[in-house]
Amino acid sequence: MKIFPELEYAPGMVGDLLLPDGGAPAGGFPAAVLIHGGGWSGMDRHAVRGIADFLVETGFAVFNIEYRLTTQARWPAGFEDCKAAVRYLAAAASEHPVDPRRIFVVGGSAGGHYALLTGLDLPRGTVCGIVSISGIDDVFVDSRAFPRRYLGLLGEAPTAAKLRELDPAEYYTPDAPPILCTHWQYDTVVPFAACAAFEASVLKKGGRINVYAYDYDREQQGHGIWIPDSQPHRLFPDLEAVIAGFLREVLSERNPKPDKEF
């Protein structure tokens, strides 16, 4: 693995670019902007290094980013940072072997929320797929369960109009890039009902969505996605297989005869 640490993609905002070993396919590696969770207010890119490593092993260049937390700036600062990171990665193809036509957005928990918003708000064609892992996929459901998060994000109690501004379903149109949402059915940090509500909204709009709902039969482990220095294949092998399969399927649809298998 090759690592280009702390690349500044916006003023004061950095990310680590991780590349697979070996030669890149013609046109560059497919790539993913990786967005950490933490309730929009905590954690950093190191918390999802396990996800970054997994994606690199799958054949992806990964831009593992920081963004402005709510302790630094309120909504929509972090959201704007995530979009800037995608634009930066697309432009970085002139310096690194990254294919700007094959960029995914991947996030976990609150990062899943930002991943959905980012992939759905950027101009169509900018992002080729979105993965939300245990994400806050519907803010109306989540805010009823955990209203304090939204006080931190907005600095005030959210109104219905403000929640619509935050809600991924409001950004969804049937021409959106393919989406995968994965969620533990008994998640106590972000309710599974948020995932189900987003799925229902997409289907109501005539769209398509991939949802993987799982039950590991282990208490309090459905939201602890991956951690640094973990052995991810041993912890979540089926979940990783679903994510890798989705990524490969999207790439295959965009390029039926790839010059290199992933």
N, C-alpha and C positions, 0 to 999 in steps of 0.2 A: 504494500500500500504506500502511495505517495501522499504526503500531507503538505499543503500550503497554508500555514496557520495565520489567523488574524488578518484576513484580507478585508480592507475597509470598503464596504459597499455603499455606505452613506455616511455623512459626517458623524463620527464617533461610534458608528455601528460596524461590527466585524463579524466574520464567519470563518470557519475553517473549511477549506476545500480538500476533500479526500478523493483520491483517484485510485482505481484498481491497478495492480501491477500488470506489466506487459503492455503490448502495443494496443492502441485504441483502434476500433473499427473505422472504416472510412466515414468521414463526417463527424467523428467524435463519439464519446460515450453518451448514452442516455444519462440524464441527470435528474437529481432531486434536490429541491430546497427543503431542508429539514427544520421544523419549527418545534421547539420544546414547549412543555406545558408549565404548570405552576400557578394556575388560577389568574393568569395575566399579571401576577404581582411578584412572582418568585421564580427560583430555579434559573438555570442557564444552559448553554449548549452542551456542557459536559454531562448533564443529566440524561441525555439521549445519545450518548456516544455508542451505546450498544446497538441502537437502531441504525446509526450511521455505519457501523462496521458491517452489520447484516446487509445493508443496501449495497455497500461496496463489494461484498462477497458475491452478491447477486449480479454484479457487473455494472453498477451505476457509479458515476461521479456524484458526490454528495456535498452540498454546500450547507453546512451545519451552522446555523446563525444565532446571533443574539438579536434582540429587539428591545425597544424601550418598554420597560415594565411600568405598571401604574404608579410605582413609587417615584418614577422619573417624569412621566407625562401621562395624562389621561387619554382615553379613547378620543380620536382614532389613531394616536401616534404609533402604537405597536403594529396595527394593521397596515398603515402606510409604509412602515419599515419592511414588512414582509413582502409587499408588492415591489418595493425598491430592490429587495434581494433577488427576486426573480428577474427583474430587468437587468440587474448587474450580471447575473449568471449567464443570461443570454448574450450579453455583450462580451463576456469573458472568453467566448469561443475563439476570439482572435489571439488569445494568449495561452489558453489551455484546451486540451482535446475534449471539448464538451459540445454536444450537438444541440444547438439552440432550438431546433424543431421538436426535440423530444425531452421536454422539461416537465417533471411532475412536481407537485407540492404535497409534502407528507408532514403530518403533525400529530401529536398526541395530547389528549386532554384539552386544555385551553389552546394548545398549539393545533389541535384538530379543528377547532373553531376558526382559528386564523387561516388554516390551510384551505378550508372550504370557502371562506370569504375571499381569500386571495385568488384562488383558482377560478371562482365564479365572477369576480369583479374585473379582472384584467381582460383586455380585448380577446375575443375568441381567437384561438390559434396560438396564443402565447403559452398556454399550459395544455399539455396533452392528457393529463390525468391527475386525480386528487385522491389522497388516502387520509382518512380521519380515523385515528386509533383511539378508542375510548374517548371520543371527542364530545365537546359541548355542541351538538349538532342542531339543537333547537333551544334558543335562549328563553322562550316563554316557559317551557317545561322546567328547564334548569333553574331559572330565577325564582320559581315558586318553591323549589326545594332548598335553594341556597341563595337567598336574597343578598347576603352580605358581600358576595363576590362583586355584585353589580354596583354597590356603593363604592367599592374601590376602583372599579373600572371607569365609572362615570363621575364619581364625586358627588352623587346625589341619587335619590331613589329613582329608578327608571320608570318612565311613563310608557304606555303602550306604543306611542310613536317612536320613542327612543329604542325600545326593544325591537321594533321592526327594522330600525336602522342597523341593529346588531345581528339580525337573524339571517342565517344562510339561505333559508327558503325564499326570502325576499329577493335574493340575487340570482336565484335559479331560473333558467329558461331551458326549453327542451334541446337547444343546441349547445348546452354546456358540455365540457369534457367529461369523460367517464369518471364515476365516483365509486370508491369503496369505503364503506363505514364498517368498522369492526367494534364489537362491544360485548363485554361480559354481561350476562343477563341479570346478575345480582350486584352490579356495581353500586357501591355505597358512596362514591366520591362524585361521579357524574351519573345520573340515573339513566338506565337503559331506555326509559321512556322517551328521552330526548332523541335518541337514535331512531326509534320507531316513529316519532312524530315527524322528523325530517323525511324519512322514507315515505310516509303517507303524503306529505306535501309535494314531494317530487312526482309521485305517481298521479296525484290529482292534477298536476300540470302536464301530464302526458309524457313525462320523462322516464328515464331508466336509471336504476341505481343498484349497486351490489351491496348487500348487507350480510355480514357474518356475525351472527349472534352465537355466543359460546358459553358453556358452563364447565369449568374445570373441576367443579365439586371441591373447591378449596376456598376457605373463607379468606376474605381480605386480600386476595391475590389478583383479582380481575382488573384492577386499575394500575398495578405496578408494572407497567409495560416492559421496559428493559432498563437496566442500570449499568453504569460504567464497569468494565472489567468482568461482566457477567458472561455466562456461557449461554447465549440466547437460544441456540438450537436445542439445548437441553431443557430450557424453561418453557418455551412456547413454540414447539416444533410445528403444530398444526396451524397456529396463527401465522407464523412466518411463511408456511407453505401457501396459505390463502393469499397473503400479500404478494409474494413472489409470483404466484400464478396470475393474479390480476395485472401486475406490471407487464409480464410477458405477453399476456393477451392483448393489452392495449398497444404494445409495441408491434405485435404481429399484425394487428388491424391497420396500423399506420404504415407498416412496411412489410407486406406479405412475404417478401424474400430477403430477409436481413442478411447482411454480409458477415455477421458474426452472431452466434447463439448467445442468449443471456438466460 
